[in-house]
Structure formats: structure tokens, C-alpha cells
Amino acid sequence: MKISATPPPAQAPTTAERMQTAAVELEAAFLTVMLKSAGLGKARQSLGGGEGEDQFSSFLVQQQAQQLAKSGGVGLSEILFQSLMEKADADQTRN
């Protein structure tokens, strides 16, 4: 019996999987901007975290936006995904 130290190669993601990932990332970027403009992540006036909180609050907002987008978000990723798939299908039929 031969034991291999390297795992088998992972399958490349399909076009639909790549489009879905891109759509969720775009929605997360949109939500990050919206959350920041709504004031999420701003330091509190009293008993705040000081300069450290100011430095890292953008990372927190970004992660919150990513989690929102992954869990369904505001529905933007689904619309983007459908649009990307329609474009990909149209490109395939032309070729």
C-alpha cells in the first residue's frame, strides 16, 4: 500500500461558483460602504477604545458586511449573480 503525502488536486470552481463568489464579494463591498456611511464603527464618545478602536473599526465593519452578504444580505448578490450568468450565457451562445 502506497501512502501519498500530497492530497489529490482540488477541482476548479465552476463558472457558476465563481460568479456567485464575485456577486457576494460585490454585495459585501457595497454593504461595507453603506454601514460606514450609516455610522457603524465610529468610536463612542465615552469609554471608547481610543486610537486602537479607530484603527481597527474598519476591519470590523468589513467583516460584518461580509457576513451579512454571505447570509443573504439585502438581495443584491442574487441580482448580480443572475446578471453575470445571463452575460456568460449570452457570450457562450455568440461563440
C-alpha positions as CSV (number, residue, x, y, z in Angstrom):
1,M,0.0,0.0,0.0
2,K,1.4,3.3,-1.0
3,I,0.6,6.4,1.1
4,S,0.8,9.7,-0.7
5,A,1.9,12.8,1.2
6,T,0.1,15.2,-1.2
7,P,-3.7,15.4,-1.3
8,P,-5.5,14.9,-4.6
9,P,-5.9,18.1,-6.6
10,A,-9.0,20.1,-5.8
11,Q,-11.5,20.6,-8.6
12,A,-11.5,24.0,-10.2
13,P,-14.6,26.0,-9.3
14,T,-17.3,26.1,-11.9
15,T,-18.3,29.3,-13.7
16,A,-21.5,29.5,-11.6
17,E,-19.4,29.1,-8.4
18,R,-17.0,31.8,-9.5
19,M,-19.9,34.1,-10.4
20,Q,-21.6,33.5,-7.1
21,T,-18.4,34.3,-5.2
22,A,-17.9,37.5,-7.2
23,A,-21.6,38.6,-6.6
24,V,-21.3,38.0,-2.8
25,E,-18.0,40.0,-2.7
26,L,-19.6,42.9,-4.6
27,E,-22.5,42.9,-2.2
28,A,-20.1,42.9,0.7
29,A,-18.2,45.8,-0.7
30,F,-21.5,47.7,-1.2
31,L,-22.6,46.9,2.4
32,T,-19.3,48.0,3.8
33,V,-19.7,51.4,2.3
34,M,-23.4,51.6,3.4
35,L,-22.5,50.6,7.0
36,K,-19.7,53.1,7.2
37,S,-21.9,55.9,6.0
38,A,-24.6,54.9,8.5
39,G,-22.0,55.5,11.2
40,L,-21.3,51.9,12.2
41,G,-17.8,51.6,13.5
42,K,-17.4,55.1,14.7
43,A,-15.8,55.5,18.1
44,R,-18.0,56.2,21.0
45,Q,-17.6,59.4,22.9
46,S,-17.3,58.0,26.4
47,L,-15.4,54.8,27.4
48,G,-14.4,54.1,23.9
49,G,-11.4,52.1,22.8
50,G,-9.2,55.0,21.9
51,E,-6.9,55.1,19.0
52,G,-6.8,51.3,18.7
53,E,-10.5,51.2,18.2
54,D,-10.3,53.9,15.5
55,Q,-7.6,51.9,13.7
56,F,-9.4,48.6,13.6
57,S,-13.1,49.5,13.4
58,S,-13.0,49.5,9.6
59,F,-11.9,45.8,9.7
60,L,-14.9,45.0,11.9
61,V,-17.3,46.8,9.6
62,Q,-15.9,44.9,6.6
63,Q,-16.3,41.5,8.3
64,Q,-19.8,42.4,9.4
65,A,-20.6,43.3,5.8
66,Q,-19.1,40.1,4.5
67,Q,-21.2,38.0,7.0
68,L,-24.3,39.9,6.0
69,A,-23.7,39.3,2.3
70,K,-23.0,35.6,2.9
71,S,-26.2,35.1,4.9
72,G,-28.4,36.7,2.2
73,G,-27.6,40.4,2.6
74,V,-30.1,42.7,1.0
75,G,-30.6,40.5,-2.1
76,L,-28.1,42.4,-4.2
77,S,-25.8,39.4,-4.7
78,E,-28.6,37.3,-6.2
79,I,-29.4,40.1,-8.7
80,L,-25.7,40.4,-9.6
81,F,-25.4,36.6,-9.9
82,Q,-28.3,36.4,-12.3
83,S,-27.0,39.2,-14.4
84,L,-23.5,37.7,-14.5
85,M,-24.9,34.3,-15.5
86,E,-27.1,35.9,-18.3
87,K,-24.0,37.7,-19.6
88,A,-21.9,34.5,-19.5
89,D,-24.7,32.6,-21.3
90,A,-25.0,35.3,-24.0
91,D,-21.2,35.2,-24.5
92,Q,-21.3,31.4,-24.9
93,T,-24.0,31.5,-27.5
94,R,-22.2,34.1,-29.6
95,N,-19.0,31.9,-29.7
